[in-house]
Amino acid sequence: MSIHFRLLEKYSSYGDYFLVSPFGSVLIFGKKDRHEDLVIRSNHNLNQNHFILFDLNGKIEIPESDIESLFNKTLKKLQSSPIQNFKLDKKYVEAIGDTINVTDSTHIRFYTDKSVLKVSVFNYRQFITRVNIRPLGIPFISESIVNSSDVTGDINFSIDAKTFLKLPNHYFEVEVMENGLVNFINLDHELEFFIRDQGLQEPLTRFTNEKLDQETVFLFQPTIT
Protein backbone atom coordinates (compact mmCIF):
# COMPACT_ATOMS: atom_id res chain seq x y z
CA MET A 1 0.00 0.00 0.00
CA SER A 2 1.55 3.31 -1.11
CA ILE A 3 2.07 6.32 1.15
CA HIS A 4 -0.26 8.37 -1.02
CA PHE A 5 -3.05 5.80 -0.76
CA ARG A 6 -2.72 5.65 3.03
CA LEU A 7 -2.86 9.44 3.27
CA LEU A 8 -5.98 9.63 1.12
CA GLU A 9 -7.63 6.84 3.07
CA LYS A 10 -7.10 8.61 6.38
CA TYR A 11 -7.10 12.34 5.60
CA SER A 12 -8.76 13.08 2.22
CA SER A 13 -11.96 14.29 3.90
CA TYR A 14 -9.97 16.96 5.72
CA GLY A 15 -7.91 18.61 3.00
CA ASP A 16 -6.24 18.60 -0.41
CA TYR A 17 -2.53 18.75 0.47
CA PHE A 18 -0.51 16.47 2.74
CA LEU A 19 2.99 17.32 3.92
CA VAL A 20 4.81 14.32 5.36
CA SER A 21 7.88 14.92 7.49
CA PRO A 22 10.64 12.49 8.54
CA PHE A 23 9.83 13.32 12.18
CA GLY A 24 6.69 11.20 12.29
CA SER A 25 4.22 14.02 11.68
CA VAL A 26 1.99 15.04 8.79
CA LEU A 27 0.35 18.40 8.05
CA ILE A 28 -2.97 18.48 6.20
CA PHE A 29 -4.04 21.74 4.56
CA GLY A 30 -7.71 22.66 4.09
CA LYS A 31 -9.41 22.46 0.72
CA LYS A 32 -8.24 25.32 -1.49
CA ASP A 33 -11.44 25.67 -3.53
CA ARG A 34 -13.42 26.28 -0.34
CA HIS A 35 -10.91 28.80 1.05
CA GLU A 36 -10.71 26.82 4.28
CA ASP A 37 -8.54 28.43 6.92
CA LEU A 38 -7.52 25.12 8.42
CA VAL A 39 -4.33 23.19 9.14
CA ILE A 40 -4.43 19.74 10.72
CA ARG A 41 -1.46 18.10 12.42
CA SER A 42 -1.26 14.39 13.05
CA ASN A 43 1.27 11.62 13.65
CA HIS A 44 2.13 8.92 11.15
CA ASN A 45 4.07 5.65 10.92
CA LEU A 46 4.91 5.78 7.22
CA ASN A 47 8.57 4.79 7.65
CA GLN A 48 10.11 7.37 5.34
CA ASN A 49 13.06 9.73 5.89
CA HIS A 50 12.27 12.67 3.62
CA PHE A 51 9.96 15.66 3.37
CA ILE A 52 7.29 14.81 0.79
CA LEU A 53 4.30 16.84 -0.40
CA PHE A 54 1.22 15.18 -1.89
CA ASP A 55 -2.03 16.43 -3.34
CA LEU A 56 -5.11 14.38 -4.21
CA ASN A 57 -3.48 13.19 -7.44
CA GLY A 58 -0.13 12.07 -6.04
CA LYS A 59 3.35 13.27 -5.16
CA ILE A 60 4.20 16.88 -6.06
CA GLU A 61 7.62 17.08 -7.68
CA ILE A 62 9.31 20.09 -6.08
CA PRO A 63 12.70 20.36 -4.32
CA GLU A 64 12.70 18.78 -0.87
CA SER A 65 14.31 21.93 0.55
CA ASP A 66 11.18 23.91 -0.45
CA ILE A 67 8.94 21.36 1.26
CA GLU A 68 11.08 21.45 4.39
CA SER A 69 10.90 25.24 4.39
CA LEU A 70 7.08 25.10 4.13
CA PHE A 71 6.98 22.60 6.99
CA ASN A 72 9.14 24.79 9.24
CA LYS A 73 7.21 27.97 8.44
CA THR A 74 3.88 26.28 9.11
CA LEU A 75 5.12 24.70 12.32
CA LYS A 76 6.36 28.08 13.52
CA LYS A 77 2.91 29.59 12.97
CA LEU A 78 1.26 26.75 14.85
CA GLN A 79 3.55 27.05 17.85
CA SER A 80 1.96 29.48 20.27
CA SER A 81 1.03 29.55 23.94
CA PRO A 82 -2.59 28.87 24.93
CA ILE A 83 -4.27 31.71 26.80
CA GLN A 84 -7.61 29.98 27.48
CA ASN A 85 -8.85 26.43 27.22
CA PHE A 86 -11.92 24.29 27.75
CA LYS A 87 -13.21 20.80 27.04
CA LEU A 88 -15.83 20.10 24.40
CA ASP A 89 -17.84 16.89 24.64
CA LYS A 90 -18.67 15.03 21.43
CA LYS A 91 -22.42 15.54 22.00
CA TYR A 92 -21.89 19.29 21.62
CA VAL A 93 -19.76 18.81 18.51
CA GLU A 94 -22.57 16.79 16.98
CA ALA A 95 -25.32 19.19 18.10
CA ILE A 96 -23.49 22.26 16.79
CA GLY A 97 -22.85 20.51 13.49
CA ASP A 98 -26.55 19.63 13.16
CA THR A 99 -27.53 23.24 13.84
CA ILE A 100 -25.07 24.52 11.22
CA ASN A 101 -26.50 22.18 8.60
CA VAL A 102 -30.16 22.87 9.40
CA THR A 103 -29.78 26.67 9.49
CA ASP A 104 -27.15 27.05 6.74
CA SER A 105 -25.08 29.07 9.19
CA THR A 106 -21.76 30.64 8.22
CA HIS A 107 -20.11 31.17 11.62
CA ILE A 108 -20.13 30.05 15.21
CA ARG A 109 -18.87 31.92 18.26
CA PHE A 110 -17.77 30.46 21.58
CA TYR A 111 -17.82 32.89 24.49
CA THR A 112 -18.23 33.10 28.24
CA ASP A 113 -21.13 34.98 29.81
CA LYS A 114 -20.86 35.34 33.58
CA SER A 115 -18.46 32.36 33.67
CA VAL A 116 -20.88 30.23 31.62
CA LEU A 117 -19.56 28.90 28.31
CA LYS A 118 -21.97 29.48 25.42
CA VAL A 119 -21.95 28.97 21.67
CA SER A 120 -23.81 31.07 19.12
CA VAL A 121 -24.52 29.75 15.61
CA PHE A 122 -25.46 32.39 13.02
CA ASN A 123 -25.54 33.24 9.32
CA TYR A 124 -23.36 36.28 8.70
CA ARG A 125 -24.82 36.78 5.20
CA GLN A 126 -28.29 37.51 6.58
CA PHE A 127 -27.02 40.65 8.30
CA ILE A 128 -25.36 42.24 5.26
CA THR A 129 -28.08 44.52 3.94
CA ARG A 130 -26.19 45.40 0.76
CA VAL A 131 -25.98 41.76 -0.30
CA ASN A 132 -29.43 40.27 -0.71
CA ILE A 133 -28.44 36.60 -0.70
CA ARG A 134 -31.34 35.29 1.36
CA PRO A 135 -34.26 37.73 0.94
CA LEU A 136 -36.75 35.50 2.74
CA GLY A 137 -36.91 34.67 6.40
CA ILE A 138 -35.87 36.30 9.65
CA PRO A 139 -32.16 36.30 10.56
CA PHE A 140 -31.57 33.23 12.70
CA ILE A 141 -29.25 33.01 15.68
CA SER A 142 -29.08 29.87 17.80
CA GLU A 143 -27.54 30.26 21.24
CA SER A 144 -26.79 27.35 23.53
CA ILE A 145 -25.04 26.72 26.83
CA VAL A 146 -22.08 24.35 26.72
CA ASN A 147 -21.63 22.51 30.02
CA SER A 148 -17.90 22.59 30.69
CA SER A 149 -16.49 22.79 34.20
CA ASP A 150 -12.94 23.32 33.02
CA VAL A 151 -13.16 26.75 31.38
CA THR A 152 -10.16 28.97 32.05
CA GLY A 153 -10.33 32.73 31.43
CA ASP A 154 -12.78 34.68 29.28
CA ILE A 155 -13.51 32.86 26.02
CA ASN A 156 -14.45 34.82 22.90
CA PHE A 157 -13.69 33.59 19.39
CA SER A 158 -15.57 32.88 16.17
CA ILE A 159 -14.75 30.39 13.45
CA ASP A 160 -16.07 29.43 10.03
CA ALA A 161 -19.01 27.07 10.42
CA LYS A 162 -18.17 24.86 7.45
CA THR A 163 -14.65 24.40 8.78
CA PHE A 164 -16.09 23.35 12.16
CA LEU A 165 -17.96 20.61 10.31
CA LYS A 166 -14.56 19.01 9.58
CA LEU A 167 -14.32 18.00 13.23
CA PRO A 168 -15.33 14.38 13.84
CA ASN A 169 -17.92 13.79 16.54
CA HIS A 170 -15.40 13.14 19.27
CA TYR A 171 -14.23 14.66 22.53
CA PHE A 172 -11.92 17.69 22.16
CA GLU A 173 -9.67 19.80 24.29
CA VAL A 174 -9.82 23.36 22.93
CA GLU A 175 -6.96 25.84 23.28
CA VAL A 176 -7.26 29.51 22.34
CA MET A 177 -3.78 30.56 21.25
CA GLU A 178 -1.99 33.90 21.53
CA ASN A 179 -1.52 34.09 17.75
CA GLY A 180 -5.23 34.06 16.89
CA LEU A 181 -5.50 30.34 16.21
CA VAL A 182 -7.82 27.96 18.02
CA ASN A 183 -6.55 24.41 18.44
CA PHE A 184 -9.14 21.61 18.69
CA ILE A 185 -7.21 18.61 20.03
CA ASN A 186 -8.60 15.11 19.61
CA LEU A 187 -6.36 12.98 21.82
CA ASP A 188 -8.03 9.68 20.91
CA HIS A 189 -7.07 9.97 17.25
CA GLU A 190 -3.93 12.16 17.63
CA LEU A 191 -5.38 14.96 15.55
CA GLU A 192 -5.02 18.69 16.06
CA PHE A 193 -7.29 21.07 14.11
CA PHE A 194 -5.86 24.60 13.94
CA ILE A 195 -8.59 27.06 12.92
CA ARG A 196 -8.18 30.85 12.71
CA ASP A 197 -10.36 33.12 14.82
CA GLN A 198 -12.54 35.10 12.38
CA GLY A 199 -13.10 37.96 14.82
CA LEU A 200 -16.83 38.18 14.03
CA GLN A 201 -19.60 38.73 16.53
CA GLU A 202 -23.28 38.17 15.87
CA PRO A 203 -25.13 41.53 15.97
CA LEU A 204 -27.00 41.19 19.25
CA THR A 205 -27.21 43.60 22.15
CA ARG A 206 -29.02 42.48 25.30
CA PHE A 207 -30.27 44.44 28.27
CA THR A 208 -32.92 44.06 30.95
CA ASN A 209 -36.00 46.23 30.55
CA GLU A 210 -36.83 47.24 34.11
CA LYS A 211 -40.41 48.27 33.29
CA LEU A 212 -41.23 45.01 31.57
CA ASP A 213 -38.97 42.99 33.86
CA GLN A 214 -37.66 40.97 30.94
CA GLU A 215 -34.63 40.73 28.72
CA THR A 216 -34.65 42.78 25.51
CA VAL A 217 -32.56 41.99 22.44
CA PHE A 218 -31.54 44.48 19.73
CA LEU A 219 -30.38 43.27 16.34
CA PHE A 220 -27.61 45.26 14.61
CA GLN A 221 -25.14 44.86 11.78
CA PRO A 222 -22.37 42.36 12.60
CA THR A 223 -19.09 43.68 13.88
CA ILE A 224 -15.43 42.71 13.81
CA THR A 225 -14.26 42.01 17.35
C-alpha positions as CSV (number, residue, x, y, z in Angstrom):
1,M,0.0,0.0,0.0
2,S,1.5,3.3,-1.1
3,I,2.1,6.3,1.2
4,H,-0.3,8.4,-1.0
5,F,-3.1,5.8,-0.8
6,R,-2.7,5.6,3.0
7,L,-2.9,9.4,3.3
8,L,-6.0,9.6,1.1
9,E,-7.6,6.8,3.1
10,K,-7.1,8.6,6.4
11,Y,-7.1,12.3,5.6
12,S,-8.8,13.1,2.2
13,S,-12.0,14.3,3.9
14,Y,-10.0,17.0,5.7
15,G,-7.9,18.6,3.0
16,D,-6.2,18.6,-0.4
17,Y,-2.5,18.8,0.5
18,F,-0.5,16.5,2.7
19,L,3.0,17.3,3.9
20,V,4.8,14.3,5.4
21,S,7.9,14.9,7.5
22,P,10.6,12.5,8.5
23,F,9.8,13.3,12.2
24,G,6.7,11.2,12.3
25,S,4.2,14.0,11.7
26,V,2.0,15.0,8.8
27,L,0.3,18.4,8.1
28,I,-3.0,18.5,6.2
29,F,-4.0,21.7,4.6
30,G,-7.7,22.7,4.1
31,K,-9.4,22.5,0.7
32,K,-8.2,25.3,-1.5
33,D,-11.4,25.7,-3.5
34,R,-13.4,26.3,-0.3
35,H,-10.9,28.8,1.1
36,E,-10.7,26.8,4.3
37,D,-8.5,28.4,6.9
38,L,-7.5,25.1,8.4
39,V,-4.3,23.2,9.1
40,I,-4.4,19.7,10.7
41,R,-1.5,18.1,12.4
42,S,-1.3,14.4,13.0
43,N,1.3,11.6,13.7
44,H,2.1,8.9,11.2
45,N,4.1,5.6,10.9
46,L,4.9,5.8,7.2
47,N,8.6,4.8,7.7
48,Q,10.1,7.4,5.3
49,N,13.1,9.7,5.9
50,H,12.3,12.7,3.6
51,F,10.0,15.7,3.4
52,I,7.3,14.8,0.8
53,L,4.3,16.8,-0.4
54,F,1.2,15.2,-1.9
55,D,-2.0,16.4,-3.3
56,L,-5.1,14.4,-4.2
57,N,-3.5,13.2,-7.4
58,G,-0.1,12.1,-6.0
59,K,3.3,13.3,-5.2
60,I,4.2,16.9,-6.1
61,E,7.6,17.1,-7.7
62,I,9.3,20.1,-6.1
63,P,12.7,20.4,-4.3
64,E,12.7,18.8,-0.9
65,S,14.3,21.9,0.6
66,D,11.2,23.9,-0.4
67,I,8.9,21.4,1.3
68,E,11.1,21.5,4.4
69,S,10.9,25.2,4.4
70,L,7.1,25.1,4.1
71,F,7.0,22.6,7.0
72,N,9.1,24.8,9.2
73,K,7.2,28.0,8.4
74,T,3.9,26.3,9.1
75,L,5.1,24.7,12.3
76,K,6.4,28.1,13.5
77,K,2.9,29.6,13.0
78,L,1.3,26.8,14.8
79,Q,3.6,27.1,17.8
80,S,2.0,29.5,20.3
81,S,1.0,29.5,23.9
82,P,-2.6,28.9,24.9
83,I,-4.3,31.7,26.8
84,Q,-7.6,30.0,27.5
85,N,-8.9,26.4,27.2
86,F,-11.9,24.3,27.8
87,K,-13.2,20.8,27.0
88,L,-15.8,20.1,24.4
89,D,-17.8,16.9,24.6
90,K,-18.7,15.0,21.4
91,K,-22.4,15.5,22.0
92,Y,-21.9,19.3,21.6
93,V,-19.8,18.8,18.5
94,E,-22.6,16.8,17.0
95,A,-25.3,19.2,18.1
96,I,-23.5,22.3,16.8
97,G,-22.9,20.5,13.5
98,D,-26.5,19.6,13.2
99,T,-27.5,23.2,13.8
100,I,-25.1,24.5,11.2
101,N,-26.5,22.2,8.6
102,V,-30.2,22.9,9.4
103,T,-29.8,26.7,9.5
104,D,-27.2,27.0,6.7
105,S,-25.1,29.1,9.2
106,T,-21.8,30.6,8.2
107,H,-20.1,31.2,11.6
108,I,-20.1,30.1,15.2
109,R,-18.9,31.9,18.3
110,F,-17.8,30.5,21.6
111,Y,-17.8,32.9,24.5
112,T,-18.2,33.1,28.2
113,D,-21.1,35.0,29.8
114,K,-20.9,35.3,33.6
115,S,-18.5,32.4,33.7
116,V,-20.9,30.2,31.6
117,L,-19.6,28.9,28.3
118,K,-22.0,29.5,25.4
119,V,-21.9,29.0,21.7
120,S,-23.8,31.1,19.1
121,V,-24.5,29.7,15.6
122,F,-25.5,32.4,13.0
123,N,-25.5,33.2,9.3
124,Y,-23.4,36.3,8.7
125,R,-24.8,36.8,5.2
126,Q,-28.3,37.5,6.6
127,F,-27.0,40.6,8.3
128,I,-25.4,42.2,5.3
129,T,-28.1,44.5,3.9
130,R,-26.2,45.4,0.8
131,V,-26.0,41.8,-0.3
132,N,-29.4,40.3,-0.7
133,I,-28.4,36.6,-0.7
134,R,-31.3,35.3,1.4
135,P,-34.3,37.7,0.9
136,L,-36.8,35.5,2.7
137,G,-36.9,34.7,6.4
138,I,-35.9,36.3,9.6
139,P,-32.2,36.3,10.6
140,F,-31.6,33.2,12.7
141,I,-29.3,33.0,15.7
142,S,-29.1,29.9,17.8
143,E,-27.5,30.3,21.2
144,S,-26.8,27.3,23.5
145,I,-25.0,26.7,26.8
146,V,-22.1,24.3,26.7
147,N,-21.6,22.5,30.0
148,S,-17.9,22.6,30.7
149,S,-16.5,22.8,34.2
150,D,-12.9,23.3,33.0
151,V,-13.2,26.8,31.4
152,T,-10.2,29.0,32.1
153,G,-10.3,32.7,31.4
154,D,-12.8,34.7,29.3
155,I,-13.5,32.9,26.0
156,N,-14.5,34.8,22.9
157,F,-13.7,33.6,19.4
158,S,-15.6,32.9,16.2
159,I,-14.8,30.4,13.4
160,D,-16.1,29.4,10.0
161,A,-19.0,27.1,10.4
162,K,-18.2,24.9,7.4
163,T,-14.7,24.4,8.8
164,F,-16.1,23.4,12.2
165,L,-18.0,20.6,10.3
166,K,-14.6,19.0,9.6
167,L,-14.3,18.0,13.2
168,P,-15.3,14.4,13.8
169,N,-17.9,13.8,16.5
170,H,-15.4,13.1,19.3
171,Y,-14.2,14.7,22.5
172,F,-11.9,17.7,22.2
173,E,-9.7,19.8,24.3
174,V,-9.8,23.4,22.9
175,E,-7.0,25.8,23.3
176,V,-7.3,29.5,22.3
177,M,-3.8,30.6,21.2
178,E,-2.0,33.9,21.5
179,N,-1.5,34.1,17.8
180,G,-5.2,34.1,16.9
181,L,-5.5,30.3,16.2
182,V,-7.8,28.0,18.0
183,N,-6.5,24.4,18.4
184,F,-9.1,21.6,18.7
185,I,-7.2,18.6,20.0
186,N,-8.6,15.1,19.6
187,L,-6.4,13.0,21.8
188,D,-8.0,9.7,20.9
189,H,-7.1,10.0,17.3
190,E,-3.9,12.2,17.6
191,L,-5.4,15.0,15.5
192,E,-5.0,18.7,16.1
193,F,-7.3,21.1,14.1
194,F,-5.9,24.6,13.9
195,I,-8.6,27.1,12.9
196,R,-8.2,30.8,12.7
197,D,-10.4,33.1,14.8
198,Q,-12.5,35.1,12.4
199,G,-13.1,38.0,14.8
200,L,-16.8,38.2,14.0
201,Q,-19.6,38.7,16.5
202,E,-23.3,38.2,15.9
203,P,-25.1,41.5,16.0
204,L,-27.0,41.2,19.2
205,T,-27.2,43.6,22.2
206,R,-29.0,42.5,25.3
207,F,-30.3,44.4,28.3
208,T,-32.9,44.1,30.9
209,N,-36.0,46.2,30.5
210,E,-36.8,47.2,34.1
211,K,-40.4,48.3,33.3
212,L,-41.2,45.0,31.6
213,D,-39.0,43.0,33.9
214,Q,-37.7,41.0,30.9
215,E,-34.6,40.7,28.7
216,T,-34.6,42.8,25.5
217,V,-32.6,42.0,22.4
218,F,-31.5,44.5,19.7
219,L,-30.4,43.3,16.3
220,F,-27.6,45.3,14.6
221,Q,-25.1,44.9,11.8
222,P,-22.4,42.4,12.6
223,T,-19.1,43.7,13.9
224,I,-15.4,42.7,13.8
225,T,-14.3,42.0,17.4
